[in-house]
Amino acid sequence: MVKNKILVLILLLTISPWAQAAPMVAWKSYLAVVMGIALFAGTILSIRNKKAESRASKILLAGLYFWVITFAELIVLALVYQFTK
């Protein structure tokens, strides 16, 4: 019971209060989709990499792929937003 309260407290402290108070808008859904795609693609790319033999190197590669794909998708979303504005 105490562990659950501590976990909830840590979770609430890690998420910005401004983000919690903001109304649901479409960009939050877009970011959730971007994160999901990047997580899936990064995991698949790291698993298929033959040069990374150890589990630790695959985990590091998955993180690297995740961030590269995330930033690429955010750049594309920013460009789409700019040109449709």
PDB file of N, CA, C and O in Angstrom:
ATOM      1  N   MET A   1       0.824  -1.191   0.000  1.00  0.00           N
ATOM      2  CA  MET A   1       0.000   0.000   0.000  1.00  0.00           C
ATOM      3  C   MET A   1       0.868   1.255   0.000  1.00  0.00           C
ATOM      4  O   MET A   1       0.588   2.200  -0.737  1.00  0.00           O
ATOM      5  N   VAL A   2       1.905   1.271   0.810  1.00  0.00           N
ATOM      6  CA  VAL A   2       2.795   2.427   0.876  1.00  0.00           C
ATOM      7  C   VAL A   2       3.585   2.563  -0.420  1.00  0.00           C
ATOM      8  O   VAL A   2       3.848   3.673  -0.882  1.00  0.00           O
ATOM      9  N   LYS A   3       3.964   1.422  -1.006  1.00  0.00           N
ATOM     10  CA  LYS A   3       4.712   1.457  -2.268  1.00  0.00           C
ATOM     11  C   LYS A   3       3.883   2.103  -3.367  1.00  0.00           C
ATOM     12  O   LYS A   3       4.412   2.856  -4.184  1.00  0.00           O
ATOM     13  N   ASN A   4       2.578   1.810  -3.393  1.00  0.00           N
ATOM     14  CA  ASN A   4       1.709   2.406  -4.405  1.00  0.00           C
ATOM     15  C   ASN A   4       1.626   3.914  -4.246  1.00  0.00           C
ATOM     16  O   ASN A   4       1.634   4.645  -5.237  1.00  0.00           O
ATOM     17  N   LYS A   5       1.546   4.384  -3.017  1.00  0.00           N
ATOM     18  CA  LYS A   5       1.471   5.827  -2.777  1.00  0.00           C
ATOM     19  C   LYS A   5       2.781   6.506  -3.169  1.00  0.00           C
ATOM     20  O   LYS A   5       2.773   7.600  -3.732  1.00  0.00           O
ATOM     21  N   ILE A   6       3.897   5.859  -2.872  1.00  0.00           N
ATOM     22  CA  ILE A   6       5.192   6.431  -3.246  1.00  0.00           C
ATOM     23  C   ILE A   6       5.325   6.451  -4.769  1.00  0.00           C
ATOM     24  O   ILE A   6       5.826   7.425  -5.331  1.00  0.00           O
ATOM     25  N   LEU A   7       4.889   5.399  -5.432  1.00  0.00           N
ATOM     26  CA  LEU A   7       4.950   5.344  -6.891  1.00  0.00           C
ATOM     27  C   LEU A   7       4.088   6.435  -7.520  1.00  0.00           C
ATOM     28  O   LEU A   7       4.514   7.088  -8.473  1.00  0.00           O
ATOM     29  N   VAL A   8       2.899   6.635  -7.002  1.00  0.00           N
ATOM     30  CA  VAL A   8       2.020   7.690  -7.516  1.00  0.00           C
ATOM     31  C   VAL A   8       2.639   9.062  -7.262  1.00  0.00           C
ATOM     32  O   VAL A   8       2.571   9.933  -8.129  1.00  0.00           O
ATOM     33  N   LEU A   9       3.234   9.268  -6.103  1.00  0.00           N
ATOM     34  CA  LEU A   9       3.870  10.542  -5.792  1.00  0.00           C
ATOM     35  C   LEU A   9       5.044  10.815  -6.737  1.00  0.00           C
ATOM     36  O   LEU A   9       5.189  11.933  -7.232  1.00  0.00           O
ATOM     37  N   ILE A  10       5.865   9.823  -6.987  1.00  0.00           N
ATOM     38  CA  ILE A  10       6.998   9.988  -7.902  1.00  0.00           C
ATOM     39  C   ILE A  10       6.489  10.275  -9.310  1.00  0.00           C
ATOM     40  O   ILE A  10       7.042  11.126 -10.008  1.00  0.00           O
ATOM     41  N   LEU A  11       5.443   9.573  -9.731  1.00  0.00           N
ATOM     42  CA  LEU A  11       4.879   9.794 -11.057  1.00  0.00           C
ATOM     43  C   LEU A  11       4.324  11.205 -11.194  1.00  0.00           C
ATOM     44  O   LEU A  11       4.517  11.853 -12.223  1.00  0.00           O
ATOM     45  N   LEU A  12       3.639  11.681 -10.168  1.00  0.00           N
ATOM     46  CA  LEU A  12       3.096  13.032 -10.214  1.00  0.00           C
ATOM     47  C   LEU A  12       4.191  14.091 -10.216  1.00  0.00           C
ATOM     48  O   LEU A  12       4.033  15.149 -10.825  1.00  0.00           O
ATOM     49  N   LEU A  13       5.290  13.813  -9.544  1.00  0.00           N
ATOM     50  CA  LEU A  13       6.380  14.778  -9.514  1.00  0.00           C
ATOM     51  C   LEU A  13       7.167  14.809 -10.816  1.00  0.00           C
ATOM     52  O   LEU A  13       7.766  15.831 -11.152  1.00  0.00           O
ATOM     53  N   THR A  14       7.174  13.705 -11.548  1.00  0.00           N
ATOM     54  CA  THR A  14       7.926  13.680 -12.797  1.00  0.00           C
ATOM     55  C   THR A  14       7.158  14.298 -13.950  1.00  0.00           C
ATOM     56  O   THR A  14       7.767  14.730 -14.929  1.00  0.00           O
ATOM     57  N   ILE A  15       5.837  14.350 -13.860  1.00  0.00           N
ATOM     58  CA  ILE A  15       5.017  14.943 -14.909  1.00  0.00           C
ATOM     59  C   ILE A  15       4.708  16.382 -14.515  1.00  0.00           C
ATOM     60  O   ILE A  15       4.307  16.655 -13.384  1.00  0.00           O
ATOM     61  N   SER A  16       4.896  17.283 -15.445  1.00  0.00           N
ATOM     62  CA  SER A  16       4.694  18.697 -15.191  1.00  0.00           C
ATOM     63  C   SER A  16       3.249  18.986 -14.787  1.00  0.00           C
ATOM     64  O   SER A  16       2.322  18.455 -15.398  1.00  0.00           O
ATOM     65  N   PRO A  17       3.046  19.819 -13.768  1.00  0.00           N
ATOM     66  CA  PRO A  17       1.678  20.198 -13.392  1.00  0.00           C
ATOM     67  C   PRO A  17       0.967  20.956 -14.502  1.00  0.00           C
ATOM     68  O   PRO A  17      -0.255  20.872 -14.625  1.00  0.00           O
ATOM     69  N   TRP A  18       1.723  21.702 -15.319  1.00  0.00           N
ATOM     70  CA  TRP A  18       1.111  22.423 -16.438  1.00  0.00           C
ATOM     71  C   TRP A  18       0.562  21.435 -17.463  1.00  0.00           C
ATOM     72  O   TRP A  18      -0.492  21.671 -18.053  1.00  0.00           O
ATOM     73  N   ALA A  19       1.269  20.341 -17.673  1.00  0.00           N
ATOM     74  CA  ALA A  19       0.794  19.329 -18.618  1.00  0.00           C
ATOM     75  C   ALA A  19      -0.427  18.601 -18.069  1.00  0.00           C
ATOM     76  O   ALA A  19      -1.312  18.213 -18.831  1.00  0.00           O
ATOM     77  N   GLN A  20      -0.481  18.414 -16.762  1.00  0.00           N
ATOM     78  CA  GLN A  20      -1.629  17.740 -16.167  1.00  0.00           C
ATOM     79  C   GLN A  20      -2.867  18.626 -16.202  1.00  0.00           C
ATOM     80  O   GLN A  20      -3.984  18.125 -16.338  1.00  0.00           O
ATOM     81  N   ALA A  21      -2.680  19.935 -16.080  1.00  0.00           N
ATOM     82  CA  ALA A  21      -3.811  20.851 -16.032  1.00  0.00           C
ATOM     83  C   ALA A  21      -4.299  21.256 -17.414  1.00  0.00           C
ATOM     84  O   ALA A  21      -5.400  21.791 -17.544  1.00  0.00           O
ATOM     85  N   ALA A  22      -3.510  21.015 -18.437  1.00  0.00           N
ATOM     86  CA  ALA A  22      -3.878  21.441 -19.788  1.00  0.00           C
ATOM     87  C   ALA A  22      -5.041  20.611 -20.317  1.00  0.00           C
ATOM     88  O   ALA A  22      -5.134  19.417 -20.033  1.00  0.00           O
ATOM     89  N   PRO A  23      -5.922  21.238 -21.079  1.00  0.00           N
ATOM     90  CA  PRO A  23      -7.007  20.466 -21.692  1.00  0.00           C
ATOM     91  C   PRO A  23      -6.463  19.533 -22.760  1.00  0.00           C
ATOM     92  O   PRO A  23      -5.406  19.785 -23.339  1.00  0.00           O
ATOM     93  N   MET A  24      -7.183  18.465 -23.013  1.00  0.00           N
ATOM     94  CA  MET A  24      -6.743  17.522 -24.037  1.00  0.00           C
ATOM     95  C   MET A  24      -6.841  18.177 -25.401  1.00  0.00           C
ATOM     96  O   MET A  24      -7.912  18.626 -25.809  1.00  0.00           O
ATOM     97  N   VAL A  25      -5.737  18.230 -26.091  1.00  0.00           N
ATOM     98  CA  VAL A  25      -5.703  18.774 -27.441  1.00  0.00           C
ATOM     99  C   VAL A  25      -5.080  17.732 -28.362  1.00  0.00           C
ATOM    100  O   VAL A  25      -4.518  16.733 -27.912  1.00  0.00           O
ATOM    101  N   ALA A  26      -5.190  17.987 -29.638  1.00  0.00           N
ATOM    102  CA  ALA A  26      -4.756  16.989 -30.620  1.00  0.00           C
ATOM    103  C   ALA A  26      -3.257  16.723 -30.560  1.00  0.00           C
ATOM    104  O   ALA A  26      -2.825  15.601 -30.825  1.00  0.00           O
ATOM    105  N   TRP A  27      -2.445  17.740 -30.214  1.00  0.00           N
ATOM    106  CA  TRP A  27      -0.992  17.526 -30.255  1.00  0.00           C
ATOM    107  C   TRP A  27      -0.539  16.499 -29.239  1.00  0.00           C
ATOM    108  O   TRP A  27       0.482  15.843 -29.444  1.00  0.00           O
ATOM    109  N   LYS A  28      -1.275  16.343 -28.141  1.00  0.00           N
ATOM    110  CA  LYS A  28      -0.914  15.297 -27.178  1.00  0.00           C
ATOM    111  C   LYS A  28      -1.115  13.916 -27.795  1.00  0.00           C
ATOM    112  O   LYS A  28      -0.322  13.002 -27.567  1.00  0.00           O
ATOM    113  N   SER A  29      -2.161  13.778 -28.561  1.00  0.00           N
ATOM    114  CA  SER A  29      -2.398  12.503 -29.252  1.00  0.00           C
ATOM    115  C   SER A  29      -1.319  12.255 -30.296  1.00  0.00           C
ATOM    116  O   SER A  29      -0.850  11.128 -30.457  1.00  0.00           O
ATOM    117  N   TYR A  30      -0.925  13.312 -31.009  1.00  0.00           N
ATOM    118  CA  TYR A  30       0.137  13.174 -31.999  1.00  0.00           C
ATOM    119  C   TYR A  30       1.433  12.733 -31.339  1.00  0.00           C
ATOM    120  O   TYR A  30       2.129  11.858 -31.856  1.00  0.00           O
ATOM    121  N   LEU A  31       1.757  13.329 -30.209  1.00  0.00           N
ATOM    122  CA  LEU A  31       2.994  12.970 -29.520  1.00  0.00           C
ATOM    123  C   LEU A  31       2.953  11.536 -29.001  1.00  0.00           C
ATOM    124  O   LEU A  31       3.970  10.842 -29.008  1.00  0.00           O
ATOM    125  N   ALA A  32       1.788  11.092 -28.552  1.00  0.00           N
ATOM    126  CA  ALA A  32       1.667   9.699 -28.105  1.00  0.00           C
ATOM    127  C   ALA A  32       1.881   8.742 -29.277  1.00  0.00           C
ATOM    128  O   ALA A  32       2.529   7.707 -29.124  1.00  0.00           O
ATOM    129  N   VAL A  33       1.339   9.086 -30.443  1.00  0.00           N
ATOM    130  CA  VAL A  33       1.529   8.252 -31.629  1.00  0.00           C
ATOM    131  C   VAL A  33       2.993   8.263 -32.059  1.00  0.00           C
ATOM    132  O   VAL A  33       3.547   7.225 -32.419  1.00  0.00           O
ATOM    133  N   VAL A  34       3.627   9.458 -32.019  1.00  0.00           N
ATOM    134  CA  VAL A  34       5.040   9.569 -32.380  1.00  0.00           C
ATOM    135  C   VAL A  34       5.890   8.702 -31.462  1.00  0.00           C
ATOM    136  O   VAL A  34       6.785   7.998 -31.929  1.00  0.00           O
ATOM    137  N   MET A  35       5.620   8.744 -30.167  1.00  0.00           N
ATOM    138  CA  MET A  35       6.383   7.932 -29.222  1.00  0.00           C
ATOM    139  C   MET A  35       6.170   6.447 -29.468  1.00  0.00           C
ATOM    140  O   MET A  35       7.117   5.664 -29.398  1.00  0.00           O
ATOM    141  N   GLY A  36       4.938   6.056 -29.754  1.00  0.00           N
ATOM    142  CA  GLY A  36       4.656   4.655 -30.024  1.00  0.00           C
ATOM    143  C   GLY A  36       5.375   4.145 -31.266  1.00  0.00           C
ATOM    144  O   GLY A  36       5.951   3.057 -31.260  1.00  0.00           O
ATOM    145  N   ILE A  37       5.336   4.945 -32.334  1.00  0.00           N
ATOM    146  CA  ILE A  37       6.022   4.563 -33.568  1.00  0.00           C
ATOM    147  C   ILE A  37       7.525   4.476 -33.342  1.00  0.00           C
ATOM    148  O   ILE A  37       8.172   3.527 -33.783  1.00  0.00           O
ATOM    149  N   ALA A  38       8.078   5.476 -32.647  1.00  0.00           N
ATOM    150  CA  ALA A  38       9.526   5.491 -32.402  1.00  0.00           C
ATOM    151  C   ALA A  38       9.945   4.320 -31.519  1.00  0.00           C
ATOM    152  O   ALA A  38      10.993   3.717 -31.749  1.00  0.00           O
ATOM    153  N   LEU A  39       9.141   3.995 -30.515  1.00  0.00           N
ATOM    154  CA  LEU A  39       9.466   2.872 -29.642  1.00  0.00           C
ATOM    155  C   LEU A  39       9.446   1.561 -30.417  1.00  0.00           C
ATOM    156  O   LEU A  39      10.353   0.740 -30.283  1.00  0.00           O
ATOM    157  N   PHE A  40       8.423   1.369 -31.218  1.00  0.00           N
ATOM    158  CA  PHE A  40       8.311   0.140 -32.002  1.00  0.00           C
ATOM    159  C   PHE A  40       9.443   0.032 -33.026  1.00  0.00           C
ATOM    160  O   PHE A  40      10.101  -1.003 -33.130  1.00  0.00           O
ATOM    161  N   ALA A  41       9.659   1.110 -33.776  1.00  0.00           N
ATOM    162  CA  ALA A  41      10.693   1.082 -34.818  1.00  0.00           C
ATOM    163  C   ALA A  41      12.091   0.955 -34.214  1.00  0.00           C
ATOM    164  O   ALA A  41      12.926   0.224 -34.748  1.00  0.00           O
ATOM    165  N   GLY A  42      12.357   1.650 -33.116  1.00  0.00           N
ATOM    166  CA  GLY A  42      13.661   1.554 -32.477  1.00  0.00           C
ATOM    167  C   GLY A  42      13.944   0.153 -31.958  1.00  0.00           C
ATOM    168  O   GLY A  42      15.065  -0.344 -32.062  1.00  0.00           O
ATOM    169  N   THR A  43      12.927  -0.472 -31.404  1.00  0.00           N
ATOM    170  CA  THR A  43      13.090  -1.842 -30.903  1.00  0.00           C
ATOM    171  C   THR A  43      13.357  -2.811 -32.047  1.00  0.00           C
ATOM    172  O   THR A  43      14.259  -3.644 -31.965  1.00  0.00           O
ATOM    173  N   ILE A  44      12.577  -2.701 -33.104  1.00  0.00           N
ATOM    174  CA  ILE A  44      12.755  -3.591 -34.259  1.00  0.00           C
ATOM    175  C   ILE A  44      14.132  -3.389 -34.889  1.00  0.00           C
ATOM    176  O   ILE A  44      14.816  -4.362 -35.206  1.00  0.00           O
ATOM    177  N   LEU A  45      14.543  -2.131 -35.071  1.00  0.00           N
ATOM    178  CA  LEU A  45      15.845  -1.865 -35.690  1.00  0.00           C
ATOM    179  C   LEU A  45      16.996  -2.381 -34.832  1.00  0.00           C
ATOM    180  O   LEU A  45      17.981  -2.890 -35.365  1.00  0.00           O
ATOM    181  N   SER A  46      16.886  -2.257 -33.530  1.00  0.00           N
ATOM    182  CA  SER A  46      17.973  -2.734 -32.675  1.00  0.00           C
ATOM    183  C   SER A  46      18.023  -4.256 -32.621  1.00  0.00           C
ATOM    184  O   SER A  46      19.107  -4.831 -32.527  1.00  0.00           O
ATOM    185  N   ILE A  47      16.885  -4.909 -32.678  1.00  0.00           N
ATOM    186  CA  ILE A  47      16.861  -6.373 -32.671  1.00  0.00           C
ATOM    187  C   ILE A  47      17.450  -6.925 -33.969  1.00  0.00           C
ATOM    188  O   ILE A  47      18.150  -7.937 -33.956  1.00  0.00           O
ATOM    189  N   ARG A  48      17.166  -6.261 -35.086  1.00  0.00           N
ATOM    190  CA  ARG A  48      17.623  -6.750 -36.389  1.00  0.00           C
ATOM    191  C   ARG A  48      19.079  -6.413 -36.683  1.00  0.00           C
ATOM    192  O   ARG A  48      19.640  -6.919 -37.654  1.00  0.00           O
ATOM    193  N   ASN A  49      19.706  -5.565 -35.861  1.00  0.00           N
ATOM    194  CA  ASN A  49      21.100  -5.188 -36.091  1.00  0.00           C
ATOM    195  C   ASN A  49      22.008  -6.364 -35.734  1.00  0.00           C
ATOM    196  O   ASN A  49      22.063  -6.788 -34.579  1.00  0.00           O
ATOM    197  N   LYS A  50      22.709  -6.880 -36.723  1.00  0.00           N
ATOM    198  CA  LYS A  50      23.554  -8.058 -36.527  1.00  0.00           C
ATOM    199  C   LYS A  50      24.870  -7.727 -35.826  1.00  0.00           C
ATOM    200  O   LYS A  50      25.464  -8.597 -35.189  1.00  0.00           O
ATOM    201  N   LYS A  51      25.327  -6.489 -35.934  1.00  0.00           N
ATOM    202  CA  LYS A  51      26.609  -6.122 -35.326  1.00  0.00           C
ATOM    203  C   LYS A  51      26.516  -5.997 -33.806  1.00  0.00           C
ATOM    204  O   LYS A  51      27.512  -6.187 -33.108  1.00  0.00           O
ATOM    205  N   ALA A  52      25.342  -5.683 -33.297  1.00  0.00           N
ATOM    206  CA  ALA A  52      25.155  -5.571 -31.846  1.00  0.00           C
ATOM    207  C   ALA A  52      24.880  -6.967 -31.298  1.00  0.00           C
ATOM    208  O   ALA A  52      23.804  -7.528 -31.507  1.00  0.00           O
ATOM    209  N   GLU A  53      25.853  -7.513 -30.604  1.00  0.00           N
ATOM    210  CA  GLU A  53      25.721  -8.891 -30.149  1.00  0.00           C
ATOM    211  C   GLU A  53      25.176  -9.000 -28.726  1.00  0.00           C
ATOM    212  O   GLU A  53      24.400  -9.909 -28.431  1.00  0.00           O
ATOM    213  N   SER A  54      25.571  -8.088 -27.847  1.00  0.00           N
ATOM    214  CA  SER A  54      25.139  -8.205 -26.456  1.00  0.00           C
ATOM    215  C   SER A  54      23.794  -7.506 -26.241  1.00  0.00           C
ATOM    216  O   SER A  54      23.378  -6.660 -27.033  1.00  0.00           O
ATOM    217  N   ARG A  55      23.141  -7.877 -25.170  1.00  0.00           N
ATOM    218  CA  ARG A  55      21.845  -7.296 -24.832  1.00  0.00           C
ATOM    219  C   ARG A  55      21.984  -5.812 -24.504  1.00  0.00           C
ATOM    220  O   ARG A  55      21.127  -5.005 -24.864  1.00  0.00           O
ATOM    221  N   ALA A  56      23.074  -5.459 -23.818  1.00  0.00           N
ATOM    222  CA  ALA A  56      23.281  -4.056 -23.454  1.00  0.00           C
ATOM    223  C   ALA A  56      23.438  -3.178 -24.693  1.00  0.00           C
ATOM    224  O   ALA A  56      22.903  -2.071 -24.742  1.00  0.00           O
ATOM    225  N   SER A  57      24.161  -3.662 -25.682  1.00  0.00           N
ATOM    226  CA  SER A  57      24.332  -2.868 -26.901  1.00  0.00           C
ATOM    227  C   SER A  57      23.017  -2.737 -27.661  1.00  0.00           C
ATOM    228  O   SER A  57      22.761  -1.699 -28.271  1.00  0.00           O
ATOM    229  N   LYS A  58      22.187  -3.766 -27.635  1.00  0.00           N
ATOM    230  CA  LYS A  58      20.880  -3.681 -28.284  1.00  0.00           C
ATOM    231  C   LYS A  58      19.978  -2.679 -27.567  1.00  0.00           C
ATOM    232  O   LYS A  58      19.223  -1.952 -28.212  1.00  0.00           O
ATOM    233  N   ILE A  59      20.053  -2.637 -26.244  1.00  0.00           N
ATOM    234  CA  ILE A  59      19.254  -1.673 -25.479  1.00  0.00           C
ATOM    235  C   ILE A  59      19.716  -0.253 -25.770  1.00  0.00           C
ATOM    236  O   ILE A  59      18.892   0.644 -25.955  1.00  0.00           O
ATOM    237  N   LEU A  60      21.028  -0.043 -25.811  1.00  0.00           N
ATOM    238  CA  LEU A  60      21.553   1.283 -26.140  1.00  0.00           C
ATOM    239  C   LEU A  60      21.167   1.704 -27.553  1.00  0.00           C
ATOM    240  O   LEU A  60      20.797   2.855 -27.785  1.00  0.00           O
ATOM    241  N   LEU A  61      21.253   0.777 -28.486  1.00  0.00           N
ATOM    242  CA  LEU A  61      20.851   1.095 -29.856  1.00  0.00           C
ATOM    243  C   LEU A  61      19.361   1.407 -29.952  1.00  0.00           C
ATOM    244  O   LEU A  61      18.960   2.296 -30.703  1.00  0.00           O
ATOM    245  N   ALA A  62      18.542   0.684 -29.197  1.00  0.00           N
ATOM    246  CA  ALA A  62      17.104   0.953 -29.200  1.00  0.00           C
ATOM    247  C   ALA A  62      16.830   2.373 -28.701  1.00  0.00           C
ATOM    248  O   ALA A  62      15.985   3.077 -29.255  1.00  0.00           O
ATOM    249  N   GLY A  63      17.546   2.792 -27.657  1.00  0.00           N
ATOM    250  CA  GLY A  63      17.384   4.157 -27.159  1.00  0.00           C
ATOM    251  C   GLY A  63      17.840   5.187 -28.170  1.00  0.00           C
ATOM    252  O   GLY A  63      17.185   6.213 -28.356  1.00  0.00           O
ATOM    253  N   LEU A  64      18.960   4.921 -28.824  1.00  0.00           N
ATOM    254  CA  LEU A  64      19.463   5.837 -29.844  1.00  0.00           C
ATOM    255  C   LEU A  64      18.490   5.930 -31.008  1.00  0.00           C
ATOM    256  O   LEU A  64      18.163   7.031 -31.450  1.00  0.00           O
ATOM    257  N   TYR A  65      18.025   4.798 -31.512  1.00  0.00           N
ATOM    258  CA  TYR A  65      17.056   4.800 -32.609  1.00  0.00           C
ATOM    259  C   TYR A  65      15.770   5.512 -32.198  1.00  0.00           C
ATOM    260  O   TYR A  65      15.188   6.256 -32.988  1.00  0.00           O
ATOM    261  N   PHE A  66      15.326   5.283 -30.957  1.00  0.00           N
ATOM    262  CA  PHE A  66      14.106   5.921 -30.466  1.00  0.00           C
ATOM    263  C   PHE A  66      14.213   7.436 -30.572  1.00  0.00           C
ATOM    264  O   PHE A  66      13.310   8.091 -31.093  1.00  0.00           O
ATOM    265  N   TRP A  67      15.319   7.995 -30.078  1.00  0.00           N
ATOM    266  CA  TRP A  67      15.450   9.457 -30.086  1.00  0.00           C
ATOM    267  C   TRP A  67      15.630  10.004 -31.487  1.00  0.00           C
ATOM    268  O   TRP A  67      15.080  11.058 -31.805  1.00  0.00           O
ATOM    269  N   VAL A  68      16.379   9.324 -32.329  1.00  0.00           N
ATOM    270  CA  VAL A  68      16.563   9.790 -33.711  1.00  0.00           C
ATOM    271  C   VAL A  68      15.229   9.791 -34.447  1.00  0.00           C
ATOM    272  O   VAL A  68      14.895  10.763 -35.125  1.00  0.00           O
ATOM    273  N   ILE A  69      14.471   8.717 -34.320  1.00  0.00           N
ATOM    274  CA  ILE A  69      13.177   8.629 -34.990  1.00  0.00           C
ATOM    275  C   ILE A  69      12.204   9.654 -34.417  1.00  0.00           C
ATOM    276  O   ILE A  69      11.447  10.272 -35.165  1.00  0.00           O
ATOM    277  N   THR A  70      12.218   9.841 -33.092  1.00  0.00           N
ATOM    278  CA  THR A  70      11.331  10.817 -32.461  1.00  0.00           C
ATOM    279  C   THR A  70      11.612  12.219 -32.987  1.00  0.00           C
ATOM    280  O   THR A  70      10.682  12.931 -33.366  1.00  0.00           O
ATOM    281  N   PHE A  71      12.882  12.627 -33.018  1.00  0.00           N
ATOM    282  CA  PHE A  71      13.203  13.967 -33.492  1.00  0.00           C
ATOM    283  C   PHE A  71      12.880  14.123 -34.974  1.00  0.00           C
ATOM    284  O   PHE A  71      12.420  15.187 -35.391  1.00  0.00           O
ATOM    285  N   ALA A  72      13.108  13.100 -35.769  1.00  0.00           N
ATOM    286  CA  ALA A  72      12.754  13.174 -37.193  1.00  0.00           C
ATOM    287  C   ALA A  72      11.250  13.346 -37.372  1.00  0.00           C
ATOM    288  O   ALA A  72      10.809  14.152 -38.192  1.00  0.00           O
ATOM    289  N   GLU A  73      10.461  12.593 -36.607  1.00  0.00           N
ATOM    290  CA  GLU A  73       9.008  12.720 -36.695  1.00  0.00           C
ATOM    291  C   GLU A  73       8.543  14.086 -36.211  1.00  0.00           C
ATOM    292  O   GLU A  73       7.622  14.659 -36.793  1.00  0.00           O
ATOM    293  N   LEU A  74       9.158  14.620 -35.161  1.00  0.00           N
ATOM    294  CA  LEU A  74       8.772  15.943 -34.676  1.00  0.00           C
ATOM    295  C   LEU A  74       9.106  17.035 -35.678  1.00  0.00           C
ATOM    296  O   LEU A  74       8.358  18.004 -35.812  1.00  0.00           O
ATOM    297  N   ILE A  75      10.214  16.891 -36.378  1.00  0.00           N
ATOM    298  CA  ILE A  75      10.552  17.853 -37.430  1.00  0.00           C
ATOM    299  C   ILE A  75       9.507  17.797 -38.543  1.00  0.00           C
ATOM    300  O   ILE A  75       9.070  18.835 -39.040  1.00  0.00           O
ATOM    301  N   VAL A  76       9.114  16.604 -38.928  1.00  0.00           N
ATOM    302  CA  VAL A  76       8.092  16.463 -39.970  1.00  0.00           C
ATOM    303  C   VAL A  76       6.771  17.067 -39.497  1.00  0.00           C
ATOM    304  O   VAL A  76       6.118  17.778 -40.260  1.00  0.00           O
ATOM    305  N   LEU A  77       6.368  16.802 -38.261  1.00  0.00           N
ATOM    306  CA  LEU A  77       5.131  17.384 -37.738  1.00  0.00           C
ATOM    307  C   LEU A  77       5.201  18.904 -37.681  1.00  0.00           C
ATOM    308  O   LEU A  77       4.215  19.579 -37.978  1.00  0.00           O
ATOM    309  N   ALA A  78       6.356  19.451 -37.302  1.00  0.00           N
ATOM    310  CA  ALA A  78       6.512  20.904 -37.257  1.00  0.00           C
ATOM    311  C   ALA A  78       6.407  21.509 -38.650  1.00  0.00           C
ATOM    312  O   ALA A  78       5.797  22.564 -38.829  1.00  0.00           O
ATOM    313  N   LEU A  79       6.997  20.847 -39.631  1.00  0.00           N
ATOM    314  CA  LEU A  79       6.897  21.342 -41.009  1.00  0.00           C
ATOM    315  C   LEU A  79       5.468  21.274 -41.527  1.00  0.00           C
ATOM    316  O   LEU A  79       4.998  22.206 -42.180  1.00  0.00           O
ATOM    317  N   VAL A  80       4.783  20.190 -41.244  1.00  0.00           N
ATOM    318  CA  VAL A  80       3.379  20.065 -41.657  1.00  0.00           C
ATOM    319  C   VAL A  80       2.546  21.148 -40.986  1.00  0.00           C
ATOM    320  O   VAL A  80       1.703  21.770 -41.631  1.00  0.00           O
ATOM    321  N   TYR A  81       2.771  21.374 -39.710  1.00  0.00           N
ATOM    322  CA  TYR A  81       2.036  22.411 -38.987  1.00  0.00           C
ATOM    323  C   TYR A  81       2.308  23.793 -39.579  1.00  0.00           C
ATOM    324  O   TYR A  81       1.385  24.590 -39.750  1.00  0.00           O
ATOM    325  N   GLN A  82       3.566  24.075 -39.891  1.00  0.00           N
ATOM    326  CA  GLN A  82       3.948  25.377 -40.430  1.00  0.00           C
ATOM    327  C   GLN A  82       3.310  25.619 -41.798  1.00  0.00           C
ATOM    328  O   GLN A  82       2.830  26.717 -42.077  1.00  0.00           O
ATOM    329  N   PHE A  83       3.306  24.596 -42.648  1.00  0.00           N
ATOM    330  CA  PHE A  83       2.783  24.792 -43.998  1.00  0.00           C
ATOM    331  C   PHE A  83       1.261  24.744 -44.067  1.00  0.00           C
ATOM    332  O   PHE A  83       0.683  25.241 -45.034  1.00  0.00           O
ATOM    333  N   THR A  84       0.598  24.166 -43.080  1.00  0.00           N
ATOM    334  CA  THR A  84      -0.866  24.149 -43.066  1.00  0.00           C
ATOM    335  C   THR A  84      -1.442  25.326 -42.291  1.00  0.00           C
ATOM    336  O   THR A  84      -2.659  25.513 -42.256  1.00  0.00           O
ATOM    337  N   LYS A  85      -0.599  26.098 -41.687  1.00  0.00           N
ATOM    338  CA  LYS A  85      -1.056  27.235 -40.884  1.00  0.00           C
ATOM    339  C   LYS A  85      -1.495  28.374 -41.757  1.00  0.00           C
ATOM    340  O   LYS A  85      -1.912  29.416 -41.250  1.00  0.00           O
TER     341      LYS A  85
END
